[in-house]
């Protein structure tokens, strides 16, 4: 696993933890802040995973189109 893939997985774990924190807290403002953090970091993780897939596809230019 490359460092970039490890970073993507770390982002995803952080997003899940923020979501857990939003369930644990009773303060409504904190819930909103944790949920926003979870969504933003989760979307960053998704983007990082997609970028990693695209990078993998670019390293194999001879791969047939239907396999990409």
C-alpha positions in Angstrom: 0.0 0.0 0.0 1.5 3.3 -1.0 1.7 6.3 1.2 -1.1 8.0 -0.7 -3.4 5.0 -0.1 -2.5 5.1 3.6 -3.3 8.7 3.7 -6.7 8.1 2.1 -7.5 5.4 4.6 -6.5 7.7 7.5 -8.8 10.4 6.2 -11.7 7.9 6.1 -11.0 6.7 9.6 -10.9 10.3 10.8 -14.2 11.0 9.2 -15.8 8.0 10.9 -14.4 9.1 14.2 -15.9 12.6 13.8 -19.3 10.9 13.1 -18.9 8.8 16.2 -18.1 11.9 18.2 -21.3 13.6 16.9 -23.3 10.6 18.3 -21.6 10.8 21.7 -22.1 14.5 22.4 -25.3 16.0 23.8 -24.6 19.6 22.8 -26.4 20.5 19.6 -23.8 22.9 18.3 -21.1 20.3 18.8 -23.2 17.7 16.9 -23.4 20.1 14.0 -19.7 20.8 14.0 -18.8 17.1 14.2 -21.2 16.2 11.4 -19.8 19.0 9.2 -16.2 17.8 9.9 -17.2 14.2 9.2 -18.8 15.1 5.8 -15.9 17.3 4.7 -13.2 14.8 5.7 -15.2 12.0 4.2 -15.5 13.8 0.9 -11.8 14.4 1.0 -11.2 10.7 1.6 -13.4 9.8 -1.4 -11.6 12.3 -3.6 -8.2 10.8 -2.5 -9.4 7.3 -3.3 -10.7 8.3 -6.7 -7.4 10.1 -7.4 -5.5 6.9 -6.4 -7.6 4.9 -8.8 -7.0 7.3 -11.6 -3.3 7.3 -10.9 -3.3 3.5 -11.1 -5.1 3.6 -14.4 -2.6 6.0 -15.8 0.3 3.8 -14.9 -1.1 1.1 -17.2 -1.6 2.9 -20.6 -1.7 -0.4 -22.5 -4.7 -1.6 -20.6 -7.8 -2.1 -22.8 -10.6 0.4 -22.4 -13.1 -2.1 -21.2 -10.8 -3.1 -18.4 -10.4 0.6 -17.3 
